């Protein structure tokens, strides 16, 4: 293997990381303040809620599924937390538990419909996207819900100088990484995503695996909503709306495949950071507001294009070579 | 609610027309969503008043989907409604919906969010640019009185650029500052897309990049809690009588803004006269139905005003948000 090929191989394997580094460096050169520690920490903090939900989405994508209801779960989970605080006088801890339980239940409803009734995930989660949001809108009658100051104190707090949203994001990503790479369940998820029939023939509990990933996605979407609401302090009818696209984009941009079996917790982290770095960089550079969506779209398209090249390169590397190439 | 509404209207003719003068009509009220206090209050004012006056209201919520709203309006037309009031998703879809209604000889009124073509239908619209200019002018003058030794750094949180209201407010912001030339530095623009999470992320980045912001104008009052989340950890969320206060103005006139002006955190807000707009839309559509006019075309402009820390005492109860606040809206 030549040194050029070697460099190309490294580039293809580390494509998502290199893309993120390139984006940070480009904006850093354009506006040096972008590389300041405060600015970078802010970028990570603002990517945290999308990143947390994207970690859950990676579990689903690994099984070649999709969860379009995450934005609505963010809304309903946070709403339940707010109602528990307002009507039952619960503290932040209990509210967070109620939020997570709501997310798990909503994820379980998706799971029952997908696994139990064998309806395709796209249709089920598209339906529950409207169902969950409609239920939340009905509960609130479109009125805003203000959270107590203790929730905002939680969202704006730091531990050892690191903002709480970043700590939660890091903990979720680390836990997901351990589960996916170092547990039997994680290996089962990859096996199912690569070939569901083979996984079933091998005796894996495929229905339970498929159901569990939707519960994980729902729970993490609810947690993401709580992390966001703890920074804003007010839930309105549009909370979380359309976020499913950011979440899916983050997971895919970081390297997770929509066709299953490829990706990991790191994909969600990289994707969420990349998207937020682009957004923050455009703000730092003072780019015209009309041009910002165009540039965001262009950067994401470029990233996906490079990812396509990476996939093609990896496929060629995996191909069996019967007769080794000669120089 | 109705008594407050009617007292706020102060229009005898309105009550006469709605209550006794007009025949009972079936009105389709198609709105895009109710995501802010303004839309919730506007929705309640229209539905409650029409229903209590003996009219039938068919409500349709498009959940921010312009195509769905067109289908809903078509459905209303098929049901044979006498008139339509819409809050459209955007200016372009409003043109199509107004045209559809007029092609079917059903009078239609557009509430608050104007079509890009104002020549068709009854259009009730706030003069967003002028109202924004009034509010920004107040804080600009306050800023010039406080800061004399350097250019003042303003920041604007822009709404969804597909919404004519957002564009009008942005234009009003610039019109106010242009009067004072180089006393103001180039404004920092922050996109919100009418979404609190987007505004939070972008504003946090903007304030990190430019820590010395003197003046903030938000294109909608519903973003004040988001601004607070960004400024408070940086020690910049302080009332106007304390050192480090960032001058702040908004637009809408909601209950939160009213409370924040009273508390001293916000200095001014441009007020859309919600009750005037609701009254005008209902009056015009009922008058058209009564007259048998199927394609009425009329523009009704809400001049609005700015509620500021200086005129709070006199004009407080002219602002719909302060009326709601006095009814305990924020406690419910």
Interface residues (C-beta under 8 A of the other chain):
Chain A: X31 X33 X34 X36 X38 X39 X42 X43 X45 X46 X49 X130 X133 X141 X142 X143 X144 X146 X152 X155 X156 X228 X231 X232 X233 X234 X236 X237 X238 X239 X240 X241 X242 X243 X276 X279 X280 X283 X284 X286 X288 X289 X290 X292
Chain B: X33 X34 X35 X36 X37 X39 X40 X43 X63 X64 X158 X161 X188 X189 X190 X191 X194 X195 X196 X197 X200 X201 X202 X204 X205 X206 X208 X209 X222 X225 X226 X228 X229 X232 X233 X330 X332
